[in-house]
Amino acid sequence: MHDMSERAVTISVVIPVYQAEACLHELHERLTSVLRTLGPDYEIVLVEDRGQDRSWEVIREIAGKDPRVKAARLSRNFGQHHAIAAGLDMCKGEWVVIMDCDLQDRPEEIPRLYEKALSGHDIVLARRAERQDGVVKRLFSKTFYAVLSYLTETRMDPSIGSFRIMSRKVVRELSKMHEQTRFFGGLVNWLGFSSTTVDVEHAPRMHGKTSYNLKKLVRLAVGAILAFSDKPLRLAVQLGFLISFLSMCFGVYAVITKLMHPSVQLGWTSLIVSIYFMGGLVIGVIGICGLYIGKIFEEVKRRPLYVIDEKINAD
């Protein structure tokens, strides 16, 4: 058998791994069973995002037995989207599948994505016909994508996650994008290219629980909005003009009222409310500007997207 480094790779499967020791063996077995039906020239790229369990030890065991498994361990927890970037930089396949490690993205759906891609598409997205997540997560996801779609003025589908297949051309262009604030789906959408969707079955979570709590989801949402849209700033300007216009109208009303009814004394309540309202509005707008300035500060430092501590079966 030829060494994997000397062979052309047809399909790469890139998987960010975080605290998934319980399902890694099953993930490898099911992936291997599926990928063998598509040909011998495949690779599995596992990027361990420095979880607190034994995921890396399990990956080391799997990679020691299967040379088609490439693995990297990051030096600290950088986050799922940075781990995906590391995997994309490592993989060599002409077609690259991105999927989660928890087996909610079913490996058995990969042949359907691959077949659709070969019909003439650079990107094939797996659309989850019925999500198996909890009510709170589904509700937050729908809200997040609705707000993101509005602010970025692009359509975002909450039924589409990271699970997809992309051509080498897309991966090559994606690897040129070094934004620190990573939102994988948004970056791929920005690139364009020919894309389509395939409805897939979304499996229930078999092991553990999601690492995305409400705090992390809100942080991801804010980061994605700031990275892909300046609409909050434009809305702040529009709101400022609207309040100025309403203030002028109120001023005219107050003058007319005083001229027509000199004895009327306008109360302090409206004044105090206006002061607090305007004060809160000004602080909010300054805060929005501060968030954008903070993102600029992160970008100009030009730090690497990730740092790899250890590799297995990889250059």
Helices and strands as residue ranges (DSSP letters): G 4-6, E 11-17, H 24-36, E 42-48, H 55-65, E 69-74, H 80-90, E 95-98, G 107-109, H 110-118, E 123-128, H 135-152, E 160-167, H 168-174, H 184-191, E 195-200, H 214-228, H 231-260, H 268-300, E 308-312
